[in-house]
């Protein structure tokens, strides 16, 4: 089907209480144009890349990272709160599954008041997203939680770039140039420009995680600063893991925006990933930044992921 139609007046007054769980993930699509689907193999690669990114922060102050049948991260700041992979037995009936969901949310709730549960196509058991929605709408453990935002939504803007056919480099000021971060002093400069671009804050966990990871030939988390002349104007991270290149941490201070710096540094990371033998890259973009990446060659896709945002009442 090429197009979806809906009565906007009726849809606007529809409550989630009137929707069956299976409809929650699809309701938002009724008013949006269909994007090309992301191939399943790439969805699995993106999931592994995200886990590798969050794993970098494991063990830092204020960060809890658990990897097992359920892989999740919770923090008081950076890097955030996500359930990234769920692999529970397929034979679980609804009641034991609901109990396991409650146990997990109760455990994570010891570290945070909010959590995004990402249900990828690889997650188990089948129908997990529906049960997560049912438990969230019922209040979760002890009735202490609620679901907020778009229930069963896509979790953001997902884009892919084909590195076997890179677009030409975006136009940018001839004084713009990019340097690879290869020492702690440069990493501190990277942290400062990143914090400024993201609206302030210390962002010490960025520095601690990336400095611990190091700058050697085996590093898979690579960091860059873009300069206009001698002035830093943008920053970014290239994460090479899971068989795909991930673009993270693209940050440009307000005074330096709308000059093509974000697109230019993103394109340079794609070129570097291509040089290292990668065929594909992805970016998980905010609404604010989603206009930056198509100029570097990214194409929006429909990822099979569904997001369930839990929040304590």
N, C-alpha and C positions, 0 to 999 in steps of 0.2 A: 504494500500500500504506500503510495507516494505522499499523501496528505492526510492530516487529521483535522476534524472539525468538531467544535463543541459550542454549546450555548454558554457564552461567557457569563451571563447573568446568573444562570443556574449554578455554574461551576464555582462562582465566587462565593456563594452561600453554602457550599457543601462542607460539611464537617467531617473530620477524620473518623468520628464516631460512626458515620454512616457508610464508611468504606470497609470492604473486606481487606484483610492484609495483602492479598495478592494484587489488589488494585492500587495500593499505596505507592508502589514503585513505578507504576505506569501512569498515574493520574497527571503528574506534572508534564508528561510527554505530550499530552493532548493539545497543549497550546504552544508547543515548540516544534520547529522544523526538525526533521530527522537527520541526524549526522551519520556519516559512514561508520559502520561498526569497526571497532578495533579487533584485529585477528586474535583468536584465543591464545595462541602461543605468545604473542606480545603482551597480552594481559598478565600472563604468568610471569613474564620477565619484569614487567613494571612492578608487580607485587614484590618480587625478590629484590629489586633495586631499592624500593622503599624500605624494606626491612633492613637492608645493608646500611642505608642512610641513618635510620634511627638507632641501629646497633652501635654506631660511632659514639653515641652519647651515654651508653650503658655505664653505670657505676659512678657517674659524676654526681656531685652534691645536688639533691633535690630531684634526681632522675631515677625512676624504677623501670627497668627493662626486663621483661620475662619472656623467655623463648621456650616453647613446649608445644603441647597440643593446641594451645592458644598462645599467640605471640602478641604482646602488647607493650606499650610504653605509656608512662604517666610522669608528669613533671610539674613543678611549680612555675615554670616559664618555658624557655626553649628546651626541648624541641616540640612539646605539645603532648596531646593525649589521644592515642589511637589504638584500637584493636586492629591489627594488621593481617592476621591469619588465624582462621579457626578450623581445626581438623578434629572433630568429634566423631564418635562411631556412627556409622550410617544407620545402624539398627536401633538407635535411641527413639523411643516413643515420645510423643509430645510432653507428657508429664515429667519424665526424667530429664528431657532436654530443657524444659522450663526451669527445673531445679538447678541444672548446671549453669544456665544463663544467669539466674539470680545469684548463685555462688560467685560467679565471676565478677558480676557488677559490684557485689558487696566487697569483694577483695580489692578491686580497683578503686572503689570509693574510699578506701583508707588513705589513698594518695591524692585524690582529686575530686572535685565536685562536678566535673563535666568530662564526657568521653565520647569520641566518635567511633562507632563500630563500623568498620569497613567489611562488607561481605563481597569478596571477589568470587568469580565463577569457580575457582578451585576450592572454595571453602566447603566444609562438610558439617552436618549432613545436608542433603538436598532439602530445600525449603527452609534453611536456616534464617534467611532474611524475614520470612513471614513470622516465624516464632519470635525473633528479636523484636519485631514491631508489636506483636501481641503483648509480650511481656512489658515492653516500654509503655504502651498505652494503658496497661493495667497498673502502672506505678512501680513495676520492678520489685526488688526485695523490700519488704516492709512498707510498700506504698510510698517510698521516699524519693522516687525518681519520676521524671516525665520525659517524653520525647519532644524536641523542639526543632524548628526549621522544617525543611522539606523531608518528610519521612520517606525513606527509600529513594532519595534523590541521587544524582550522580557524584556528589561529593566535590564539586568544583568543575573547572574547565580542563579537560585533558586533550593534549595535542601530540601528534606524532610528526617526525621529520624523517624523510628517506635520505640517508647519508650517501647512497649510491648515486644520487642525482641532486646535489646541492644547488640551491639557487645562487645567483650572483650575490656578492657581499652587499649589504645595505649601504646606501650612501651616508656618509658621515663626514664631519669636519676633518680636513687633512691633518690637523694637529692631534687628532685622536689616535692613541696607541694603547696597547694592552701588555701588561707584564704578568708573568707567572709568579705566584707567591711561593718562594722557596726557602724562607727562613722565618723565625719568630718575629723579627722586627716588621717584616712586610705583612705577616699575618695580623699583627696588632693594627696596622694601617687598614687592612682589609676589614677587621672587626669594626673599626671606627666608621668607615664609610658605609658599611652595611647597617650599623645601628642608626646612622643618620637617615639613610634611605627608608628604613622600616619605621621611622617615627620616634627614635630615641630609645633609651634603655641601655643597659650595660652589655648584654649579650655575651657575658663571659663564658657561657657554656659553649658557644661557637668556638671561641678561642681555645678553650680547654680540650674540646673534642678533637679539633683539627690539629692542634699542636701535638697531642698524644699520638694521633695517627701518623704524623710525620710528613716529610717532603721527599722521601727517597724514591728510588726507581720502582719499588713495589707498591707505592701509594696508589689507591684507586679513587681517592677523594682529592680533587685538584681544584685550586682556587686561583682567581684572577682579579686583577684591578685594572680598570680602564681609566686612562688619564687624558685630559685635554691640556696639552703642553705638560706642565709639571703638576697640575692639579688633579687629584683623584675625583672622578665623577660617577663611577659605577663599579659594581663588584658582582662576583658570581662564583658558583661552584659547579664543577663537572664531576658526576659520580659514575664510575664505570663498574657496574656490577650486575649480575643476573643475566648477562648476555645482551644488555641494552645500555645506552648512555642516558643518564638522567641529568636534567638541568635544574639546579636548585639555587636558592639564595640570591636571585637576581635583584639587585637593590640600587636605586638611583635617587639621590636626594632631590627634594622638590625643586630646588633652584636649577637643577641640571636636567630636568625632564623635558620631553618633547623635542629632543635634539638628536634622537636616533642612537643614543649610547647603549641603551638596553638591548636593542635589536642587534647592534654591532657586536657587543660582547657575547651575546647568545650565538650569533653566527660563527664567531671565532671558536667557541667551544664545540660547535658541531664539526667544524673543520678539523679540530684536534682529535675528536672522537673518530672521525673518518680516517685520519692519519694512523690511528692506533688499531684500525681494522674493524670498527663497529659499523654496522649497516643501518641501524635505526637509533633514534633518540626520542625521548618523551619529555614533556614538561607538564607539571600540574600547576595551573595558573590561577591566580586570583582574578576576580572580575575587573579589578583595576588594571592588571597587567596583561589581560588577554589580547589587547590590541598590539602588543609589542612583538609577539612571537611569530605571527604569520609573515612579517617582513623578513624574518630569518629563515623561513622555509617550513614552518610548522603548519599542520592542517588539523583543525578540530576533529575529534572522533568521539563516538559513543562507546565509552568503556563499560564493560559488564559489571563493574563495581556498583554496589548500592550502599548508601550511607545512612546510619541511624544515630542521631545525635542525642545522647543521654545527658540529662542535667538534673542535679538534686533540686528538689522543691524548696 
